[in-house]
């Protein structure tokens, strides 16, 4: 049980640093409410699951090829930049009501999180380093069922963090003034654009050397 709890803590620590998913969750939660913010995290978590499966079945090297990495960098640039610009442009329409739900489906929130995570080459390298090392460390000592259990521990930690971020964003939406909410949404948008530009620069470097 102590080992399982340690993997839950690992999942929490992997999710906590501020990145595109957390910024998007904060923005969606402020503009549309709890479920939109949570579904962004769920989308990112599904993408994490895809990466973990790729690593588990030894397919990570295929994803790490230059052509695939170029596509992911470019696609990530588009997704993050578009989402950041959208966040800034729509920040002026923030209200303290839940009418924002009329303007975006929950499915779009899920797709935003999924495509942000799946188009990030850093994610596959990140999971290759973290999850790959976990497999190397535990596969010789534990059976497949235990590896699955520990992997679920990581996912449980990620889920707890997603729920926390969604709750924080929703609480801010209810308690903070509309002017502050607009400022937070604008800041989140610039963070997303910053990550998008970083992805675009890496795509150009890969393409033009």
Buried (B, 14 or more C-beta within 10 A) or exposed (E): EEEEEEBBEBBBEBBEEEBBBBBBBBBBBBBBBBBBBBBBBBBBBBBBBBBBEBBBEEEBEEBBEEEEBBBBBBBBBBBBBBBBBBBBEBBEEBEEEEEBBEEBEBEBBBBBBBBBBBBBBBBBBBBBEBBBEBBEEBEEEBEEEBBEBBBBBBBBBBBBBBBBBBBBBBEBBEEBEBEEBBBBBBBBBBBBBBBBBBBBEBBBEBEEE
